[in-house]
Amino acid sequence: MEKSKKVKFKVNELEKVTRRRFISTAGVVASTAVAAPAILRSGLAYAAGRPIKLGYISPKTGPLAPFAEADDFVIAGIRSALKDGIKIGSQVHPIEIFVKDTQSNPNRCAEVASELILKNKVDILMGAGTPETTNPLSDQAEVNEVPCITSDAPWQPYFFGRGGNPAKGFDWTYHFFWGLEDVIAVFLNLWNSLDTNKVVGALWPNDSDGNAWGDKKLGFPPVLAAKGFKLIDTGRYQQPNNDFSAQIFAFKKAKVEIVSGVMIPPDFTTFWTQAAQQGFKPKAVTVGKALLFPAAIEALGDRGAGLSSEVWWTPSHPFRSSLTGDSAGQLAAAYEKNTGKQWTQPIGFRHALFEVAANVLGRTKDVNSPKSIVQAIADTKLDTIVGRVHWGGKPVKNVSKTPLVGGQWVRGSKHKYDLQVVNNKTATNIPVKGVMKPI
């Protein structure tokens, strides 16, 4: 795709967002903030400043749609929390949020990112939902010199997948999430708690995540070998995939007792259905991406129990929103009450993106300068509903890491399945709710 020409924008200066309670309402995603002549607060009149524009991108449709299931709820709540705008000196600025759907397509992601930058002229670009979302939009922000914040993708596929140089980093794009070193440690902790033959069958697709997870230097292979595990890697498969017979045959032949990978939900459903049909019964199935969401587990019928994955966020995480004061449990409960659906992990990280954006704008010294905004991003030290976000140069300039633990799906009471944290050795402040068991 041809790169868009560079553009720069001017915005008005912001100060710290006034905390307010989160008003949980699901609603339409359109934005219609309008500046009034004046706003009265605490008996003082403030002039109305021009709207501040935030652009947000996620995969609302397509195979990655589970990552964006909670978007409408979160964005409606953020709009409600910021409905009176943000005070900056003698002015109050309305907040406009522009939302775009990637349709789970990286090329479309780049297109809508360019549209938000060039047409809507957003002041900060944001996005989440695997490297297929974070990378294209971040590349557009970098080339157009627009401040950008992303999440929901392991940092190595995000950083190295974009050609990042650890010695230099990027100028305009910043990311918060965990890394491969964290998910590898979590998976090993889960497997070491079981009695297995330590033979692992890998299901890694030919995409940014799959190539990173299967990388012979930075991914799972060298660590598994060092820890005494035998890896059965049948190579990268193309997704979507409607036939995993070759992989299942290889796993049965090698007596695989642990299956791992990073798959889109439809592909895992296909694999797990065919595994049953072909008599393949591993003791542990620990897969990233596909096994994160309640709807995806319920779609497996009675074969969802015992599956395991990494856990980024739960209602039990001991964190609160810097924007609303709500706890993780309160935010998850509000989601369930307002949508009738079971809580899902991306809720916390979607909310945290807007926490960070609001905090950044409040600290920006000259919001007429995009460079000043991006400097405020780099200087962030904020306790959010997903933990502390701080770009302090480690592991690389543009990445702030958040905690990760291990979980397993079990039969529930309120819901068909519940995701329980069963291992917290990598983040002991996250409470454990159960014990890892073989399928």
C-alpha positions as CSV (number, residue, x, y, z in Angstrom):
1,M,0.0,0.0,0.0
2,E,1.3,3.5,-0.9
3,K,2.3,5.5,2.2
4,S,0.2,8.5,3.0
5,K,2.0,11.9,3.0
6,K,3.1,13.3,6.3
7,V,0.7,15.6,8.1
8,K,0.8,17.5,11.4
9,F,-2.1,18.7,13.5
10,K,-2.7,21.4,16.1
11,V,-4.8,20.7,19.2
12,N,-5.7,22.7,22.3
13,E,-3.9,22.2,25.6
14,L,-5.4,19.8,28.1
15,E,-5.1,19.3,31.9
16,K,-6.0,16.4,34.1
17,V,-9.3,14.7,33.6
18,T,-11.7,15.2,36.5
19,R,-12.5,11.8,38.0
20,R,-16.1,10.7,37.7
21,R,-18.0,7.5,38.2
22,F,-18.3,5.2,35.2
23,I,-21.9,5.3,33.9
24,S,-22.3,1.9,32.3
25,T,-24.5,2.1,29.1
26,A,-24.2,0.3,25.9
27,G,-24.9,2.6,22.9
28,V,-24.3,3.7,19.4
29,V,-20.7,4.2,18.4
30,A,-21.2,7.5,16.5
31,S,-19.7,10.7,17.9
32,T,-21.4,14.0,18.1
33,A,-19.6,16.2,20.6
34,V,-20.4,19.9,20.1
35,A,-18.7,22.8,21.8
36,A,-21.0,25.1,23.8
37,P,-20.3,28.9,24.3
38,A,-19.5,28.2,28.0
39,I,-19.7,25.5,30.6
40,L,-20.5,26.0,34.3
41,R,-18.5,23.9,36.8
42,S,-18.5,24.4,40.6
43,G,-19.9,27.9,40.2
44,L,-17.2,28.9,37.7
45,A,-17.7,29.5,34.0
46,Y,-15.2,28.1,31.5
47,A,-14.9,29.0,27.8
48,A,-15.6,26.0,25.5
49,G,-12.5,24.8,23.6
50,R,-12.6,23.0,20.3
51,P,-13.2,19.2,20.4
52,I,-10.3,16.9,21.0
53,K,-10.4,14.0,18.5
54,L,-9.5,10.4,19.4
55,G,-9.5,7.7,16.8
56,Y,-10.1,4.1,17.8
57,I,-9.6,1.0,15.6
58,S,-10.5,-2.7,16.3
59,P,-11.8,-5.8,14.5
60,K,-15.5,-5.5,15.1
61,T,-16.3,-8.1,12.4
62,G,-14.5,-11.1,10.9
63,P,-12.6,-14.0,12.7
64,L,-11.0,-11.6,15.2
65,A,-14.3,-10.1,16.3
66,P,-14.2,-11.6,19.8
67,F,-11.4,-9.2,20.6
68,A,-13.8,-6.3,20.0
69,E,-17.0,-7.8,21.5
70,A,-16.9,-5.3,24.5
71,D,-16.0,-2.2,22.4
72,D,-19.5,-0.7,22.3
73,F,-20.0,-1.0,26.0
74,V,-16.6,0.4,26.9
75,I,-16.8,3.3,24.5
76,A,-20.3,4.2,25.6
77,G,-19.1,4.3,29.1
78,I,-16.1,6.5,28.3
79,R,-18.3,8.9,26.4
80,S,-20.6,9.1,29.4
81,A,-17.6,9.6,31.8
82,L,-16.3,12.4,29.6
83,K,-19.6,13.9,28.5
84,D,-18.8,17.2,30.1
85,G,-15.5,17.4,28.4
86,I,-12.1,18.0,29.9
87,K,-11.0,21.2,31.6
88,I,-7.8,22.8,30.5
89,G,-7.0,26.1,32.2
90,S,-9.9,28.4,31.5
91,Q,-11.3,26.1,28.8
92,V,-13.3,22.9,28.7
93,H,-12.8,20.7,25.6
94,P,-15.4,18.2,24.3
95,I,-14.0,14.8,23.4
96,E,-14.9,13.2,20.1
97,I,-14.3,9.4,19.6
98,F,-14.2,8.1,16.0
99,V,-14.4,4.3,15.7
100,K,-13.4,2.2,12.8
101,D,-13.7,-1.6,12.0
102,T,-10.8,-3.4,10.4
103,Q,-13.1,-6.4,9.5
104,S,-10.1,-8.5,10.7
105,N,-8.2,-7.4,7.6
106,P,-4.7,-5.7,8.0
107,N,-5.0,-3.9,4.7
108,R,-8.4,-2.4,5.7
109,C,-6.9,-1.5,9.1
110,A,-4.2,0.6,7.3
111,E,-6.9,2.2,5.2
112,V,-9.2,3.3,8.0
113,A,-6.1,4.5,10.0
114,S,-5.2,6.7,7.1
115,E,-8.8,8.0,6.9
116,L,-8.8,8.8,10.6
117,I,-5.5,10.7,10.3
118,L,-6.1,12.5,7.0
119,K,-9.9,13.0,7.0
120,N,-10.9,13.1,10.6
121,K,-7.6,14.6,11.8
122,V,-7.5,12.8,15.1
123,D,-5.2,14.1,17.8
124,I,-4.4,10.6,19.1
125,L,-4.8,7.3,17.2
126,M,-5.6,4.1,19.2
127,G,-6.3,0.5,18.5
128,A,-6.3,-3.0,19.8
129,G,-6.8,-6.6,18.8
130,T,-3.8,-8.7,17.7
131,P,-0.8,-7.6,15.5
132,E,-3.2,-7.6,12.5
133,T,-4.7,-4.5,14.0
134,T,-1.9,-2.8,16.1
135,N,0.8,-3.0,13.4
136,P,-0.9,-1.5,10.3
137,L,-2.4,1.4,12.3
138,S,0.8,2.1,14.1
139,D,2.7,2.1,10.8
140,Q,0.3,4.7,9.5
141,A,0.7,6.8,12.7
142,E,4.5,6.6,12.5
143,V,4.7,7.8,8.9
144,N,2.2,10.6,9.4
145,E,3.7,11.7,12.7
146,V,0.6,11.2,14.8
147,P,0.7,10.2,18.5
148,C,-0.5,6.5,18.8
149,I,-1.3,4.1,21.6
150,T,-2.1,0.4,21.2
151,S,-2.6,-2.8,23.1
152,D,-3.8,-6.4,22.9
153,A,-0.8,-7.9,21.0
154,P,2.3,-9.5,22.5
155,W,5.1,-6.9,22.3
156,Q,7.5,-8.9,20.1
157,P,5.1,-9.3,17.1
158,Y,4.2,-5.6,17.5
159,F,7.7,-4.3,17.8
160,F,9.8,-6.6,15.7
161,G,6.9,-7.3,13.3
162,R,7.2,-3.6,12.3
163,G,10.9,-3.8,11.9
164,G,11.7,-2.2,15.2
165,N,15.3,-1.6,16.3
166,P,15.7,-1.9,20.1
167,A,18.5,0.7,20.0
168,K,16.3,3.3,18.4
169,G,12.6,2.3,18.7
170,F,9.8,4.3,17.1
171,D,9.1,8.0,17.4
172,W,5.3,8.2,17.5
173,T,3.9,4.8,18.4
174,Y,3.6,3.2,21.9
175,H,2.2,-0.1,23.1
176,F,1.3,-1.7,26.4
177,F,0.8,-5.5,26.9
178,W,2.8,-8.6,27.8
179,G,5.5,-10.4,25.8
180,L,6.4,-13.9,24.6
181,E,8.7,-14.3,27.6
182,D,5.6,-14.0,29.8
183,V,3.3,-16.3,27.9
184,I,6.1,-18.9,27.6
185,A,6.6,-18.8,31.3
186,V,2.8,-19.0,32.0
187,F,2.4,-22.0,29.7
188,L,5.4,-23.8,31.2
189,N,4.0,-23.2,34.7
190,L,0.7,-24.7,33.7
191,W,2.2,-27.8,32.1
192,N,4.7,-28.4,34.9
193,S,1.8,-28.6,37.3
194,L,0.6,-31.8,35.4
195,D,2.0,-35.3,35.0
196,T,2.8,-35.5,31.3
197,N,5.5,-36.9,29.0
198,K,6.5,-33.3,28.1
199,V,5.8,-33.8,24.4
200,V,4.3,-30.7,22.9
201,G,2.5,-30.4,19.6
202,A,2.5,-26.9,18.1
203,L,-0.2,-25.2,16.1
204,W,1.3,-21.9,14.9
205,P,-0.2,-20.2,11.8
206,N,1.7,-18.2,9.2
207,D,0.9,-14.8,10.6
208,S,2.7,-12.3,12.9
209,D,1.7,-14.1,16.0
210,G,2.5,-17.6,14.7
211,N,5.8,-16.7,13.3
212,A,6.8,-14.9,16.5
213,W,5.7,-17.7,18.8
214,G,7.5,-20.3,16.6
215,D,10.6,-18.3,16.2
216,K,13.7,-20.5,16.7
217,K,15.5,-17.8,18.6
218,L,12.9,-15.6,20.3
219,G,9.9,-17.9,20.5
220,F,8.9,-21.2,22.2
221,P,11.3,-23.6,20.6
222,P,14.6,-22.7,22.4
223,V,12.9,-22.4,25.8
224,L,11.0,-25.7,25.5
225,A,14.2,-27.5,24.6
226,A,16.1,-26.0,27.5
227,K,13.3,-27.0,29.9
228,G,13.2,-30.7,28.8
229,F,10.2,-30.6,26.5
230,K,10.1,-32.2,23.1
231,L,8.5,-30.1,20.4
232,I,6.5,-31.5,17.5
233,D,6.3,-28.6,15.0
234,T,4.6,-29.4,11.7
235,G,5.2,-26.0,10.2
236,R,3.2,-22.8,9.7
237,Y,-0.3,-23.4,8.4
238,Q,-2.4,-20.9,6.4
239,Q,-5.5,-19.5,8.1
240,P,-8.3,-20.0,7.9
241,N,-7.8,-23.7,7.8
242,N,-10.5,-26.3,7.4
243,D,-8.3,-29.5,7.8
244,F,-5.9,-30.3,10.6
245,S,-5.7,-34.0,9.8
246,A,-2.0,-33.8,9.0
247,Q,-1.2,-32.1,12.3
248,I,-3.4,-34.5,14.3
249,F,-1.7,-37.5,12.6
250,A,1.7,-36.2,13.5
251,F,0.7,-35.5,17.1
252,K,-0.8,-39.0,17.6
253,K,2.3,-40.6,16.1
254,A,4.6,-38.7,18.4
255,K,2.4,-39.4,21.5
256,V,1.8,-35.7,22.1
257,E,0.2,-35.0,25.5
258,I,0.3,-31.2,25.3
259,V,-1.1,-29.1,22.5
260,S,-0.2,-25.4,22.2
261,G,-0.5,-22.6,19.7
262,V,-1.9,-19.2,18.9
263,M,-5.0,-19.6,16.8
264,I,-8.1,-17.7,15.6
265,P,-11.3,-19.1,17.2
266,P,-12.7,-20.7,14.0
267,D,-9.5,-22.6,13.4
268,F,-9.3,-24.0,16.9
269,T,-13.0,-25.1,16.7
270,T,-12.1,-27.0,13.5
271,F,-9.0,-28.6,15.1
272,W,-10.7,-29.6,18.3
273,T,-13.7,-31.1,16.5
274,Q,-11.4,-33.1,14.2
275,A,-9.3,-34.2,17.1
276,A,-12.4,-35.8,18.7
277,Q,-13.3,-37.4,15.4
278,Q,-9.8,-38.9,15.0
279,G,-9.4,-40.1,18.6
280,F,-6.7,-37.6,19.7
281,K,-7.0,-36.9,23.4
282,P,-4.2,-34.8,24.9
283,K,-3.9,-34.1,28.6
284,A,-3.5,-30.3,28.1
285,V,-4.6,-27.9,25.4
286,T,-3.1,-24.5,26.1
287,V,-3.7,-22.1,23.2
288,G,-3.4,-18.4,22.9
289,K,-6.0,-16.1,21.2
290,A,-8.7,-18.7,20.5
291,L,-9.3,-19.8,24.1
292,L,-9.6,-16.3,25.6
293,F,-13.3,-15.7,25.1
294,P,-16.5,-17.2,26.7
295,A,-18.4,-17.3,23.4
296,A,-15.7,-19.3,21.7
297,I,-15.6,-21.8,24.6
298,E,-19.4,-22.2,24.7
299,A,-19.3,-22.8,20.9
300,L,-17.4,-26.0,21.6
301,G,-20.3,-27.5,23.5
302,D,-19.3,-30.0,26.1
303,R,-15.7,-30.1,24.9
304,G,-14.8,-26.7,26.4
305,A,-14.0,-27.8,30.0
306,G,-10.3,-28.2,30.8
307,L,-9.0,-26.0,28.0
308,S,-6.4,-23.5,29.2
309,S,-4.8,-20.2,28.1
310,E,-3.0,-17.1,29.2
311,V,-5.0,-14.6,31.3
312,W,-4.5,-10.9,30.9
313,W,-7.4,-9.6,32.9
314,T,-10.2,-10.8,35.1
315,P,-12.8,-9.3,37.6
316,S,-10.4,-10.4,40.4
317,H,-7.4,-8.4,39.2
318,P,-6.6,-5.9,42.0
319,F,-6.7,-2.7,39.9
320,R,-8.9,0.3,39.5
321,S,-9.6,2.7,36.7
322,S,-7.7,6.0,37.0
323,L,-10.5,7.6,35.1
324,T,-13.6,6.4,36.9
325,G,-12.4,4.8,40.1
326,D,-14.2,1.5,39.3
327,S,-12.5,-1.7,40.2
328,A,-12.0,-4.5,37.8
329,G,-14.8,-6.4,39.4
330,Q,-17.2,-3.4,39.1
331,L,-16.3,-2.9,35.4
332,A,-16.9,-6.6,34.6
333,A,-20.2,-6.6,36.6
334,A,-21.4,-3.5,34.8
335,Y,-20.7,-5.2,31.4
336,E,-22.6,-8.3,32.4
337,K,-25.6,-6.3,33.7
338,N,-25.8,-4.0,30.6
339,T,-25.1,-6.5,27.9
340,G,-26.4,-9.8,29.3
341,K,-23.1,-11.4,28.3
342,Q,-20.3,-12.9,30.3
343,W,-17.3,-10.7,31.0
344,T,-14.4,-11.0,28.6
345,Q,-10.7,-10.2,28.9
346,P,-10.5,-7.3,26.4
347,I,-12.9,-5.1,28.5
348,G,-10.1,-4.0,30.8
349,F,-7.5,-3.2,28.1
350,R,-10.0,-1.3,26.0
351,H,-10.9,0.8,29.0
352,A,-7.2,1.3,29.9
353,L,-6.5,2.7,26.4
354,F,-8.8,5.6,27.1
355,E,-7.5,6.0,30.6
356,V,-4.0,6.4,29.2
357,A,-5.2,8.8,26.4
358,A,-7.0,11.0,28.9
359,N,-4.1,11.0,31.3
360,V,-1.7,11.9,28.5
361,L,-3.7,14.8,27.3
362,G,-3.9,16.1,30.8
363,R,-0.1,16.2,31.1
364,T,0.7,17.5,27.7
365,K,2.6,20.8,28.0
366,D,1.7,22.1,24.6
367,V,-1.3,20.3,23.0
368,N,-1.0,22.4,19.9
369,S,2.1,20.3,19.2
370,P,1.8,16.6,18.3
371,K,5.5,16.2,19.5
372,S,4.4,17.4,23.0
373,I,1.6,14.9,23.1
374,V,3.9,12.0,22.1
375,Q,6.4,13.2,24.8
376,A,3.6,13.0,27.3
377,I,2.9,9.4,26.2
378,A,6.5,8.5,26.7
379,D,6.5,10.0,30.2
380,T,3.4,8.1,31.3
381,K,3.4,6.6,34.8
382,L,-0.2,5.6,35.4
383,D,-1.9,2.9,37.5
384,T,-4.8,1.7,35.3
385,I,-7.5,-1.0,35.5
386,V,-5.0,-3.5,33.9
387,G,-2.0,-2.5,36.0
388,R,0.8,0.1,35.8
389,V,1.5,1.6,32.4
390,H,5.0,3.1,32.2
391,W,7.2,3.4,29.2
392,G,10.5,3.4,31.0
393,G,12.7,1.9,28.2
394,K,12.3,-1.7,29.2
395,P,12.0,-4.1,27.4
396,V,12.3,-1.5,24.6
397,K,11.5,2.2,24.3
398,N,8.0,1.8,23.0
399,V,6.7,-1.0,25.1
400,S,5.2,-1.1,28.7
401,K,4.5,-4.6,30.0
402,T,1.4,-5.7,31.9
403,P,1.0,-8.8,34.2
404,L,0.1,-12.2,32.8
405,V,-1.1,-15.4,34.6
406,G,-2.5,-18.8,33.6
407,G,-6.1,-19.9,33.5
408,Q,-8.3,-22.9,32.8
409,W,-12.0,-23.1,31.8
410,V,-14.2,-25.1,34.2
411,R,-17.9,-25.8,34.5
412,G,-19.6,-22.7,35.9
413,S,-22.7,-22.0,37.9
414,K,-23.9,-18.6,36.6
415,H,-22.3,-19.2,33.2
416,K,-21.7,-22.5,31.3
417,Y,-18.0,-22.1,31.7
418,D,-15.8,-19.9,34.0
419,L,-12.2,-19.0,33.4
420,Q,-10.3,-19.6,36.6
421,V,-6.8,-18.3,37.3
422,V,-4.9,-21.5,38.2
423,N,-1.3,-20.4,38.2
424,N,0.0,-17.0,39.3
425,K,3.8,-17.6,39.6
426,T,4.4,-14.8,37.0
427,A,2.3,-12.3,38.9
428,T,1.6,-13.2,42.5
429,N,-0.6,-10.2,43.1
430,I,-3.3,-11.8,40.9
431,P,-5.4,-14.1,43.1
432,V,-5.6,-17.9,42.2
433,K,-9.1,-19.4,42.0
434,G,-8.4,-23.0,41.2
435,V,-5.8,-25.7,40.4
436,M,-4.8,-26.9,36.9
437,K,-6.2,-30.3,36.0
438,P,-5.7,-32.6,33.1
439,I,-8.5,-32.6,30.5
